[in-house]
Amino acid sequence: MKKILALLLASLLVISLFAGCAKQTNAPSKQDEQPTAADSKTEEPAQKPADAELPTVTFVHGYYHDESEWPAAAQMRQIYQDFAELHKDEFNFVAIADESGAEGIYDTALNDISGGNFYDIADFGGWNIVPVASAAGLILDLKPYLDEDAAFKAGAGVCYDQNLTADGKIYSVREQIEAVGFWYNEALFAQAGAKEPAAWDTWADFEDAVSALVDAGITPFGLNAGWPTNILTAGRFQADAATRAFYSRGADVDSFDDPAFREVMGFMQENVLQKIDSANFGPGGDDDEQYRNDFFDGKTAMLFNGVWDAGGSVDCAAGAENIKPANFPTNEPGKRASLMSGGTGFVVSNSLTEAQTAACIEFIKYMTSEEIANKIIAYGIGMAPNTNVDYATLIDTVDAPEAKLLVSACQLCMAADYQALGLGNEFGDFEGEIQAKYAGLKDGSKTVDDVVSELDAVIAAS
């Protein structure tokens, strides 16, 4: 939830322009009421079963918001309703919006699992119900359906590999992914005479550009002890085979005393954290948005945030024409990296009838199809995992500059040579432990050796 305001701003700004034509986890949530898996409280009237003799599937989702509160919610509800209408002669598809949001759906599932119950199908919006539900033997393995349908597998995109369990099963895919590169102000780079990120060959070019910006009196970036610094840390871990190998160990790491980890932490201390003054280093947390504000106000040259922040360019003081997307460099000249996290989305009960199961699979295929992927991106809702999206064609179908910017950013992320999970997705609880060290690395009260020792102490205590 580190980027609620960023995603909401992007959605409100971008989607409003498409109403006539963003760990769901990024939406505001209400948790005062939680329906059970068998009984939800907000039913879409247009989707009530029309024929009681047809098989019925109930789908629970977190897009309850009024259009004025979050336009993406109305867009998604319409997509669900279109599916129900398309298949009304085959089965009854009942979409129910849960006003406790994705977290409430997750909490309800946890309670129901203890009684051996599970939703027909639900969208968990990034909340990982899979370990508990699969251990209880209550959810469907989607891998056989993905493997027999090439279009379905392409629609799942990075979710196929990322959600593959150790025992070879896939219990969930999503229709959206959290895609992250970064943004830069082209005019400030030109003013400093710095090479633009689009032309960088390696991380040495990043270092040179930061030095040029600083020498020109331009703040290279605003950060805080949280989300944006985690993004840059994760991006730097994609530099070479050694750092990528350490990063892939993630939450299973048995020690941080590794040359690859030391290299990245040293880089972050010397070339990032100590390159900005304290005024541009916020405390972190959901309410710390100054790093975004400074970038779109034209006060900093780079912003480490996801594709959804294309909406921040609307009427910004920096000038929308100056806001450009980029991928992270690597130390393999010309190769790029992005962060693309799928996580838990649609999860299906394994206790349904054959007809109900078929309906659920049809729905997930629909939600991950090229048709819906194009809508999700063009409407400004977010980025879809589908690897068959034709971005070159899609960009010609949208008119608003920020919409074209979003499509361009999504295209860059999808085209990256290396695509990795975000820091939190990969390292789990260690994300918080790592980010707790940034302030000390910045002010010099901690060395890289200190960070390694403290993190290894956490492992030893667990």
N, C-alpha and C positions, 0 to 999 in steps of 0.2 A: 504493500500500500504506500510505498515511498513516493509515488508519483501521481497521487489522486488529482491534485490540482492541475498538474501539467496535462494529464489526459482529458480531464473535463474541459479545460480551456480549449484544447485542440478540437475536441468533439463539438463543443458548442459553436466555435468559430467556423470550423470547416463544414460541419453537416448542415448548418442553417442555410448555407448557400445551395445545398442540394435537396432541400426538403420538397421543393416543387419538382424537380426533374425526375477507442481505447478504447501480484500477485500476492459487465462481469466483475474481476478483482479490482478493477480501476474505477468502478462506479461507486457512488455513495451507497452505504448499506444501512438498513434498518433492522435491528435484531430483537425488537421487542416482542415479535410473534414468530413462531416457527412451526410450519405445518409438518405433519408426519409424511412419510413417503407415500402412504395410502390416501392421505387427505390433505389437499392444499387449499389455501384460503382465497386465492384470486384466480378465478377461471375466466378465460377469454370467451365472452358470450358467443362470438361468431364461430367458435371452434367446438361447441358442444356436440356430442355425438348425434349424428343425424339418423343413424340406423342402428338400433340396439342389437341387431343380429350380426352385424359386422364385428370383426375383432377390434378391440379398443386398446389404444396405447396412450398412457398419460405421460407427458413430458414436462418436467419441472425446470424452470430457468429463473435467472435473477434479473431479467430486464423488466422490472415493474414500473420504472420511472415514467412520470408524465413527460410528454414531448418537450414541454417548456423547461423541464429540469435537466433532461439529458436526451437530446434528439436521437442518439443512437439506439436507445431502448425502443422507441417507436418503430425505427427502421427494422430492428431485429424481430419485433413482434409481427410485423407485416410479412417478413420472410417466412416465419413459422406458419402464419396463416395461409400464405400462398401454397405451402406444401400440403397443408390439411385439405385445402380446396382441390388441389391437383389429384389427390388420392381418395377423395371422399366416397368413391364407389367401391374402393378396395378395403378400406379400414377407416376407423374413426381415430383421428389423431387429435388429442386434446392437449393443448399447450397451456400450462398454468404458470403464472408469474408469482414467485415467492417474494414477498416484501421484506424478508430478512436477508435477501441477497445471497450471493454465492457462499459466504461464510455460514449463513443460516442453513442453507441447503446441506452443507457439509456437517454442521452440528446435528441436524436432524438425522442424517444418514448414520452418524456415529451411534446415536441413541437407538435407532431402529435395527442396526446390525446386531446389537446384543440380543434382540428378540428374533433374529433370523429373517428379518425383513429388509427389503431394499426397493427403491424406486423402480418403476418400469424402465425409465431412462431419465437421466438428469444431466444438466450442465453444471459442473462444479467450478468452472471459471478459475482454474488454477489451484484450487484447494485439493490437496492430494489424498483422496479417499482410498486410492487403490491398495496400499499395503494392508489396511485393516479389512477392506471388503474382500480382497482376494484371499487373504488368510482365512476368512470365514467361509470361503467357497460360494459367494453369493453373486459374483459378476461374470460377465461373458468375455471370453477371449476373442478379440476382434481380428487377431492375426490371420486365421484361415480365410476370412472374408477379404482382407487386404491382399493376401498373396494370390488369390484367384482372380483379382480384378486390377489390372494395371492402372486404370484411370483412378480407381479408389486409392491405390497406394500413392500415386502421384499427388492426389488431393490431400493425403495425410502429410506429405512432405517430410519435414524434419521430425515430426511426431513419431514416424515409424521407428527410426533408430533411437531417438531419445526416450521413448516410452517402452522400449523392448526390455522386458525383465530378465533377470539372470536365468530363469527357467524357460526362456524363449516365448513368452506370451506378451501380448499387447492388449491392455485392458481399456485404453482410452486414447482418443485423438481429439484435436480441437480444430475449430474452424478459423481461429485467430492465433497468431503467435506474437510474442513480445520481441520485436525486431529493433536492434540498436546498432547504430554506428555513431556518428556525431555530426554536429553542424558547425559551420564557420562563416565568418563575415568576410566576404571577398574584398570589400573596400578597405577594411583594416589591414588585411594582408598586403594589399597593393600599397597602402600608405607606408607600411614598414619595409617594403621591398622584400618580403618573405615569400618563399616558394609556397604555393597553395597546396592544401592537403591532397587535392586530386592529382597532383604531380609528384607526390612523395614516392620514393622508391623503398626506403627503409625507415626505421625509427630514428636513425641519425638525422633524417630530414625534419622530423618532428622537433628534435632537440635544437636544430639550427633555426627553425622557424620561431620557436619559443624565445630563443636568444635575440633574434631580430626584432620581435615584437616588444620585448622588454627594453631593448636598446632604444626603440623608437618611442618609449613612454606609453606603450599600449599594454594593458593588462591582458595576458594571453587567455585566461579563463578564470571563471569563478568556480569554486568547489565548496563542498562542505564535508563534514565527517560522516558521510553516508553515501547516498545513492549515486551522485555524479562521479565521485572518486572511485567507487566500486566499479563503475562502468569502465573508467580508464584503466584501472588495475586489471580487470578481466580482458580488456583489449590488448594490453601489453603482454599478457600471458600467452597470446597467440603468435608471438614473434618468431619462434623457431620450434623445431621438433622437441627439444628438451623442455622448454617452458610449457608447450602444449601437453606433453606427456605428464608433467607434474600436475597441471591443471585438471586433466581428465581423471585423476585419482580422487579429486573432490573430497566429499565427506568421508571417504574411505582412507584418507591420508593417515599414515601411522607416525609421521614426523615431518615438521616443517624445516628441519635442518637439511636442506637440499640446495645445491648450487643454483638451481633454476628459481626457487622461491627467493633466495637471497638476492639474485640478480634483479628480479622484478621489484622487490621492496627497495633495493638500493636505487633503482631507476626512479621509483615513485618519490623517494625522499629528495634526491638531488635534482631531478629534472622536472618535477611537478610541484610537490608540496612546498619546497623552499623557493620556488619561483614566483610565488604570489604572497602579498602581505596579508596580515591577519584580517584586514577589512574585507577581503574577498574570500575568506574561509569561514563559512557559516557553521553553526553547531550541528546541522543535520536534523533529521526528523521530518515528519510529514508536512509541517508548516513552514519549513525553511525553503522558500522559493526564490531567494535573492539571486542565486546563480543564474536562474532563468531570466529574471527581470533585467539583470545587468546586461545579459547578452542581447535580448531583444530591444533594449534601450540603446544599444550601440556602444556600451562601455567595455565589453570584453570581446575577444576575437573568436573564441571557441565555446561551444556548449555540448557537454556530454549528456545526451538524452536520446530517446528513441524516435522512431519515424513519426509517431503521433504528434510530435511538437512542430510539425509543419504548420499547424494552425496558429502557433505563436507568431508567425510572420505577418499575420493580418494587421495592417495599419501600425506596424511596429516602428519605433523611432529610428531603428537601425536601417530601415528601408528594406522592404520585402525583396526587392531585386538583388540585394546583397547577401541574402541568406541562402547558403548552399549546403547540400548533404555530402557526406564523405564516409568511407569505410576506414577501418584502422589499417595502417601499414603493417608489414611484417619485416623480418630481417632477410627475407628472400625477395630480392629486388623485383618490384612490380606486382607481387602477390598481395592480396588484401584479405582482411578478416572482418567478420561481423558477429554479433551476438544474436542468436535466434532461439528463443526458448518457447517450447510448446506447452509442456506441462499437462495437467489433468483437465480434461474438458468433458466430453460425452462419455458416460458410463452406463452400461446396460445390465439389467438383471439377467441371471442365467436360469430363472424359474419361469420364464414366459413360454407361451405356446409357440409352436413353429411359426404360425402366422404373425403373432405379435413380434417375435424376434426378427422376422423378415421385414416388418414395417420399421422397426428401429434401425436396422441396417440400411434400409432405403433412405431413411431420414439422414443418417450420418453421411451417406454418399452424397445426398443432395447438398448438405451443409458444407461439404468439402469440395464440391464440384467447381469447375471453372466459372460457371454462371454466377454462383453465389460468391466465389472469391472475388470476381470482378466487382460485384456490388459492394462487398465489404470494404474494398479499397477505394472505389470511386465515391462511395457515400462518405468517406472519411472516417469510417468506424475503426479501421486499423489495418493490419497486414494479414493476409491469408497465407497458409503454408503451401498451397497448391503450386507445384513446380511447373505446371503447364500454362500459367498465366502469361499472356502475351502483353508485356508491359509497353512495348513500342506502339501497339494498337490502342491499349487502354489509355495512355496519356493523351491521345487525340480525342477521346470521348468525354474528357472533363474540360471545363472552361476556366474555373477560378485558378489564379496563380498558385494559391496554397494547395489546391487539389493536385495540380501538376507537380508541385514540390513533393507532396506525399508519395505520389506514384514513383517519382524519380528516386526517392529515398528507399522505398520498398524494393525497387529494381536493383539498386546497388547492394542492398543486404542479401538479396537472393543470389546475386552474381558473385559474391565473395568466394575466394578460393577456400577459405576455412570458415566454418560456421560453428560457433560454440555456444553452450549454455551460458546464461548470465551467472555472475558470481554466487548469488543466493541459490539459484537452481542447482549449481554444481556442488557448492560447499555446505549447503544447509546451514546449520547453526554456527558453523565456523565463519560465515559471512560477518555476523555481528562481532565476533572476536577479532577478526582482521581489521574491520573498520574502526574498532576501538583504539587501534594503534596509530591511526593517521595523525591525530593531533600531536602526539609525542614525537613522531617522525618529523613533523613540520617545525615544531619549536626546538628540536634538538635534544629534548629530554629523554628520548629513546634512540638507541642505535638499532641497526638491523639485527645484531646479535641479541639485543634485549627482546625484540619482537619474536624471534625464533624461540628463545627460551620460554617466554611467557605463553606462547601458543602450544609448545610442547608440554608445558605444565598442565594446560587445559586437557590435552589428550590423556596425560597420565592420570588425571583426576576423574576421567570419565569411565 
